[in-house]
Amino acid sequence: MKLLSRILRREHPPLDPDEVPRSVAIIMDGNGRWAEARGLTVEAGHREGTRALRRTVEAALELGVESLVVYAFSTENWLRPPSEVDSLMEIFTETINRELPDLAKQGVRTRFIGRRDRAPSELQDRMADLELHTADRERLQLWIAFDYGGRAELADAARALIASGISPEEVDEDVLAVYLYAPEMPDPDLLIRASGEQRISNFLLWQLAYAELVFVDRLWPDFGEEDLRRAVAEYAQRHRRFGGR
């Protein structure tokens, strides 16, 4: 597998470090469809999705990406069958216990954005522990959006801003941004969505204002290093105007 990976990389010219996006966001979509196509349970698809996450993080490290934010569980995902939600909570806990500590050894700092109060107490504890024990890692910032919704984030930010007592005249974009879930998280330069769907699904509505969007026609469990490299290469060919000419 490593030999094949090296061969595939030689098919593409090396990317200029200056052309690699500093911050990347990924919508990890397609676990259920991947499982259904193979006659497997949805749980099996989600478990395979965690493997795709690990290899994608490692590929981001190799490319020199500094910040990676992934959409793991949305506010709407609570509407899925209870058995699927329960298995997802279990898989999240297993991933924190097994996969993410190894990434921490490679310099990955992990943080979670969104709500946590609806998660099982054990999962909440594992999230907090992982954040604490990776706080000194600096090679890659990994943000995992859990129980996250872009509209909910903006509503929560507005409530917090009002509660702060700030006057309407003082409110501008910079002030509002302070009240987002993770104001220190850089806005993504590039958004990648797996599975071929072409929408952002309530993800980072504020932060994606000027992101370049790349839609990959591959289900998330099959996503890997070459898919990330191709998306980054496509990003490198675009001219970002930020509203100008």
C-alpha positions as CSV (number, residue, x, y, z in Angstrom):
1,M,0.0,0.0,0.0
2,K,2.8,2.4,0.8
3,L,4.5,1.6,-2.5
4,L,1.3,2.2,-4.4
5,S,0.9,5.6,-2.6
6,R,4.4,6.6,-3.6
7,I,3.7,5.6,-7.2
8,L,0.5,7.6,-7.3
9,R,2.2,10.7,-5.8
10,R,4.8,10.6,-8.6
11,E,1.9,11.0,-11.1
12,H,1.3,14.5,-9.9
13,P,3.8,17.3,-9.8
14,P,4.7,18.4,-6.3
15,L,2.6,21.2,-4.9
16,D,4.1,24.5,-4.2
17,P,3.9,25.1,-0.4
18,D,2.6,28.6,-1.1
19,E,-0.3,27.1,-3.0
20,V,-1.4,24.8,-0.3
21,P,-4.4,26.2,1.7
22,R,-3.6,27.1,5.2
23,S,-7.0,26.0,6.4
24,V,-9.2,23.2,5.0
25,A,-12.8,22.1,5.9
26,I,-14.3,18.7,5.0
27,I,-17.8,17.5,5.0
28,M,-17.4,13.8,5.5
29,D,-20.5,12.4,3.7
30,G,-21.5,9.0,2.3
31,N,-20.9,6.5,5.1
32,G,-24.4,5.1,4.9
33,R,-24.4,4.8,1.1
34,W,-21.0,3.2,1.2
35,A,-22.3,0.5,3.6
36,E,-25.5,0.0,1.7
37,A,-23.7,-0.6,-1.6
38,R,-21.7,-3.4,0.1
39,G,-24.6,-5.0,2.0
40,L,-23.1,-3.8,5.3
41,T,-24.7,-2.1,8.3
42,V,-24.6,1.7,8.6
43,E,-22.4,1.2,11.7
44,A,-19.8,-0.5,9.5
45,G,-19.9,2.5,7.2
46,H,-19.3,4.9,10.1
47,R,-16.4,2.8,11.3
48,E,-14.8,2.8,7.9
49,G,-15.3,6.5,7.9
50,T,-13.1,6.9,10.9
51,R,-10.3,5.2,9.0
52,A,-10.7,7.7,6.2
53,L,-10.5,10.5,8.7
54,R,-7.2,9.2,10.0
55,R,-5.5,8.8,6.6
56,T,-6.9,12.2,5.6
57,V,-5.4,13.9,8.6
58,E,-2.1,12.3,8.0
59,A,-2.2,13.4,4.3
60,A,-3.0,16.9,5.5
61,L,0.1,16.8,7.7
62,E,2.2,15.7,4.8
63,L,0.9,18.5,2.6
64,G,1.6,21.2,5.2
65,V,-2.0,22.1,6.0
66,E,-2.1,24.0,9.3
67,S,-5.8,23.7,10.2
68,L,-8.4,21.0,9.3
69,V,-12.0,21.2,10.4
70,V,-14.3,18.2,9.8
71,Y,-18.1,17.9,10.0
72,A,-18.6,14.8,12.2
73,F,-22.1,15.1,13.6
74,S,-24.7,17.8,12.9
75,T,-27.5,19.2,15.0
76,E,-29.8,17.5,12.6
77,N,-28.2,14.1,13.0
78,W,-30.0,13.6,16.3
79,L,-33.1,12.9,14.1
80,R,-31.6,9.6,12.8
81,P,-32.8,6.3,14.3
82,P,-31.8,6.0,18.0
83,S,-29.8,2.8,17.3
84,E,-27.7,4.7,14.7
85,V,-27.1,7.6,17.0
86,D,-26.1,5.3,19.9
87,S,-23.6,3.5,17.6
88,L,-22.2,6.8,16.5
89,M,-21.7,7.9,20.1
90,E,-19.9,4.7,20.7
91,I,-17.7,5.1,17.6
92,F,-16.8,8.6,18.5
93,T,-15.6,7.4,21.9
94,E,-13.6,4.6,20.3
95,T,-12.1,7.0,17.8
96,I,-10.9,9.3,20.6
97,N,-9.5,6.4,22.5
98,R,-7.7,4.6,19.6
99,E,-7.1,6.9,16.6
100,L,-6.7,10.4,17.8
101,P,-3.9,9.7,20.4
102,D,-1.7,8.4,17.6
103,L,-2.3,11.5,15.6
104,A,-1.4,13.5,18.7
105,K,2.0,11.8,18.6
106,Q,2.4,13.3,15.1
107,G,1.8,16.8,16.3
108,V,-2.0,17.1,16.0
109,R,-4.0,19.2,18.4
110,T,-7.7,18.2,18.6
111,R,-10.5,20.5,19.6
112,F,-14.3,20.1,19.3
113,I,-16.7,22.8,18.2
114,G,-20.5,22.8,18.7
115,R,-22.5,21.6,21.7
116,R,-21.6,18.8,24.0
117,D,-24.3,18.8,26.6
118,R,-26.4,16.3,24.7
119,A,-23.6,13.8,24.3
120,P,-23.1,10.8,26.8
121,S,-21.1,11.9,29.8
122,E,-18.3,9.4,29.0
123,L,-17.9,11.0,25.5
124,Q,-17.9,14.5,27.0
125,D,-15.1,13.4,29.4
126,R,-13.1,11.9,26.6
127,M,-13.4,15.1,24.5
128,A,-12.2,17.3,27.4
129,D,-9.3,14.9,28.1
130,L,-8.2,14.9,24.5
131,E,-8.3,18.6,24.2
132,L,-6.3,19.0,27.5
133,H,-3.6,16.4,26.5
134,T,-3.1,17.8,23.0
135,A,-3.1,21.5,23.9
136,D,0.7,21.7,23.3
137,R,0.7,20.1,19.8
138,E,1.4,22.6,17.0
139,R,1.9,20.8,13.7
140,L,-1.8,20.6,12.8
141,Q,-4.9,22.0,14.4
142,L,-7.8,19.5,14.0
143,W,-11.3,20.8,14.7
144,I,-14.1,18.3,15.0
145,A,-17.6,19.7,14.5
146,F,-19.8,17.7,16.8
147,D,-23.5,18.5,17.4
148,Y,-22.8,21.5,15.2
149,G,-25.0,23.6,13.0
150,G,-24.1,26.8,11.4
151,R,-27.4,28.5,12.1
152,A,-27.3,27.4,15.7
153,E,-23.8,28.8,16.0
154,L,-25.0,32.2,14.7
155,A,-28.0,32.2,17.0
156,D,-25.9,31.3,20.0
157,A,-23.4,34.1,19.1
158,A,-26.2,36.6,18.8
159,R,-27.6,35.6,22.2
160,A,-24.2,35.9,23.8
161,L,-23.6,39.2,22.2
162,I,-26.9,40.6,23.5
163,A,-26.2,39.2,27.0
164,S,-22.8,41.0,27.0
165,G,-24.7,44.3,27.1
166,I,-22.9,45.7,24.0
167,S,-24.7,48.6,22.3
168,P,-26.0,48.1,18.7
169,E,-23.6,50.8,17.5
170,E,-20.6,48.7,18.6
171,V,-21.6,45.6,16.7
172,D,-19.7,44.8,13.5
173,E,-18.3,41.7,11.9
174,D,-15.2,41.5,14.1
175,V,-17.3,41.8,17.3
176,L,-19.7,39.1,16.3
177,A,-16.9,36.8,15.3
178,V,-15.7,36.9,18.9
179,Y,-18.8,35.1,20.0
180,L,-18.6,32.2,17.6
181,Y,-17.9,28.7,19.0
182,A,-14.2,28.9,18.1
183,P,-13.2,32.4,17.3
184,E,-9.5,31.4,17.1
185,M,-10.2,28.9,14.3
186,P,-9.0,30.3,10.9
187,D,-11.7,30.7,8.2
188,P,-11.3,27.8,5.8
189,D,-9.6,28.6,2.5
190,L,-10.9,25.4,0.9
191,L,-14.1,23.3,1.6
192,I,-14.2,19.8,0.3
193,R,-17.3,17.7,0.3
194,A,-17.2,14.0,-0.3
195,S,-20.0,11.8,-1.9
196,G,-20.8,14.0,-4.9
197,E,-23.4,16.1,-3.2
198,Q,-23.1,19.8,-3.9
199,R,-24.3,21.7,-0.8
200,I,-22.8,22.9,2.5
201,S,-25.5,21.5,4.7
202,N,-25.5,24.1,7.4
203,F,-21.7,23.9,8.0
204,L,-19.7,26.9,9.0
205,L,-22.1,29.4,7.4
206,W,-20.1,32.4,8.7
207,Q,-16.6,31.0,8.2
208,L,-17.1,29.8,4.6
209,A,-17.9,33.2,3.2
210,Y,-14.9,33.3,0.8
211,A,-13.8,29.6,0.8
212,E,-13.2,27.8,-2.5
213,L,-15.5,24.8,-2.8
214,V,-14.5,21.5,-4.3
215,F,-17.0,18.6,-4.5
216,V,-15.5,15.1,-4.8
217,D,-17.5,12.3,-6.4
218,R,-16.3,9.7,-3.9
219,L,-18.0,8.4,-0.7
220,W,-16.2,9.4,2.4
221,P,-15.0,5.9,3.5
222,D,-13.1,5.7,0.1
223,F,-11.6,9.2,0.5
224,G,-7.9,9.3,0.8
225,E,-4.6,11.0,0.2
226,E,-5.0,11.3,-3.5
227,D,-8.4,12.8,-3.2
228,L,-7.1,15.5,-0.9
229,R,-4.1,16.2,-3.1
230,R,-6.4,16.6,-6.2
231,A,-8.7,19.0,-4.3
232,V,-5.7,21.0,-3.1
233,A,-4.3,21.0,-6.6
234,E,-7.6,22.3,-8.0
235,Y,-7.6,25.0,-5.3
236,A,-4.1,26.1,-6.3
237,Q,-5.3,26.7,-9.9
238,R,-8.0,29.2,-8.8
239,H,-7.7,32.9,-8.4
240,R,-9.2,34.2,-5.2
241,R,-10.7,37.7,-5.6
242,F,-12.5,38.1,-2.2
243,G,-15.0,40.3,-4.0
244,G,-12.5,42.3,-6.0
245,R,-11.3,41.9,-9.5
